[in-house]
Amino acid sequence: MKNFISKCILLLITAAVLFVPSKAEAHSLLKMGSQGYEVSELQRDLKEMGFFYGPVTGYYGPITEKAVMDFQYKTNLSSDGIVGPSTIMMLNEVEKMARVVHGEARGESYIGKVAVAAVILNRLDDPSFPDSVEDVILQTNAFTAVHDGQYHLKPNSYAYRAVIDAILGWDPTYGSVYYYNPDLATNTWIFSRQSVTKIGNHLFAQ
């Protein structure tokens, strides 16, 4: 988790084309006075994440600027209120993780959703796993939701907010890098992993 921000910045230079287009990708150099469809999309994104509480107007005014600054502050970015490359990257990372959380833990409690997000971040910090959010998510057989298409479902606000809480440091899995439903798991290898905690239907393991 501690390396999440630095890896996002590195991806600004090295990232390939994202495998699923995100509405957050549309945002580019938005600031006070900007207006139009991109601002509306930004406002909707921030509303889902719990940062923007005003009406979606398509105008980048003081309320939108404050919401952007709050998002930047909570994700350890420079709080300048401008949606530039680093903020765009972070919005995209949150979007991708929220899709996994929604697909994997849609029927779980809120803490169960945060737990799935935390596993993604824990894998980023573990040298045994890829070093970008996209690669962690795309790793073969890593997340059922990616392979069965649930990743493409629109996340709800709980999924987005769970990701933000995980980024802020909430890890109810105590550093776990695996999770599974013991009633549904078919790969016997996963049962060899040391269990750490159970949250809802998922066992979390090292």
N, C-alpha and C positions, 0 to 999 in steps of 0.2 A: 504493500500500500504506500509505503514511503517513497517508492520510486515512480509512482503513477504519474505525477506531474512532469517530472523530467522526461519520462518516456513519451508523454504527449508532445512535449516540445520537440524532441528528436523526430517524431513522426511528421512534424511540419516540413522537415527536409526530406525524409525518406519514404513517406507513406505512398503506397500504391492506390489505385482506384478502389473505392469502397465497394464491397460486394453487394450491398443493398443500399440504394439511394436513400438518403435521409433528408427530411425537410430542413434540418439544420444546415445542410450543405449550401442552401441558398443564401444564407446570411453572409454578407461581405462588406466590411468597412461601414457598418451602420453606426450612426451617432446622432446626437441631438439635432433635430431638424429633418432627419431622413424621413421619408414616407413612402408608402406603397405596399405591395404584396409581401415583400421580404420582411418588412417591419411587422406586418400582421402575423406572419409565420413565427417570427421571433417572439412576439407577445404570447402566442399560443403555447410555444415551447416552454417559456418561462412560467406561464400559468400552470401548466401540467406539473412543473417541478416545484411549485409552491413559492415562487419568487414574485410573480406579477399578479396583482389583484384587481387591476382596473379593467375597463372594457377594451376589447380588441378593436383598435381604431385605425391601425396602419400608420399612425403618426408617432414618431420617436420623440416624446416629450419628457418632462422631468420624472414622471412615474416609471416610464420604461427605462430611463437612464438609471434610476435607483435600483430597479429590479436587476439590471445587468450588473451593476456594481455589487449587489448582494451576491449574485451568482459567482462573480469573479472572486469575491472575498472568500466565500465558502469553499471554492475549489483552488485556492492558493494562487490565483492569477493576479496580475496588476489590476487594481480596482480603478480603472480610468473611465469606465462607463461607455467605452467604445467597443463595438463588436468587430475586432480584427482577427488575424489568423489564429492566435492562441485561443481566443474565446470560441471561434468557430470549431477548432479541433476539440475543445472540451465539450461543447454542445454535441458534437458527433459521437464522442466516446460515451457520453451519458445516454444518448439515444440508442446506441448499439447494446449497451448493457441492460437498459430498460427492456429491450425486446427479448433478451434472454430471460430476464427475471419474470416478465409477463408470461412467456411461454413455458418456463419451467416451474413456476411457483404461483400460478394464477389462483389456484384453490387453497393456497396456504395462508397462514396468518401474516400480518405485516412483518413480524420479526422473521418469519420464514422467508419472506421476500428479501429482506435486508441480508439474510444469511447467504442466499444465492449470489447476491451482488458482492458480498465480502469474499466468497470463494474465488470469483473472477480476479479481484484485486490481490488476493493472496497468491494466486498463480503468477501474477505479474512479478511478484517479489521472489518467487521461487525459481532458481536457475534451471530446474528440471522442465520448466514450461516455457513457451514462447514469451517474447518480451514486448508484445503489443496487444492491446485489447482485441483488435481484429483477429490476430493470429491465435490468441487464446480461445476465442469463440469458434474459430474455424478449424481448430485442431480436430483430427479425425476422431469421431465418437465421443467428443468432449461433452457436448450438450445435445440431449435428445431433441430439444425444440428446434435446433438448427437443421437437423436431419429430417424431421417429420413435417417441417414447414410452419410450425407454430411461431417461429421467429418472425414471420412476416405479418403476424397479427399486430394490430395497433395497440401499443401499451396503454394502460390506464394510468391515472395520476399516482396511484400507489406504487406502481413499478418505478416511475421516475423518482419519486421521493425516497424510495428505498435505496436507490443507487446513490442519491445525494447523501443520505445518512451513512452509507458505507464509506463513501469518499471522505466524509467528516471523521471517520475513525471507528464507527460502531461495527464491531465484529462479534456477533453472537456465536460464531463457530470456533472461536479461540484459535484462529490461525489455520483452520482446515483448508485443504486444497481439493478434497473430494466430497461428494455427497451422493446418496442414492436412496431409493425407496426399497427397503429390504423385502417387501412383499411383491415387488415387480422386477427386481434386478435379475437378469439372466446371465450376466458375466460373473462367474464364480470368483474371478480374480479380485473383484472389489471387496469381497468378504474378508480378504487377507489384510486389508488396511486397518490400522488401529482406530477404533471409533473414539470420537471426542465428545460428541453430544448428539442428542436427538431433538429435532425441532419439527413439530407436526409429523408429517409422513416421511421426513428425510432423516437419515443418519449422516452425520458429518464426520469425516475421517482425515487422518494424516497419511 
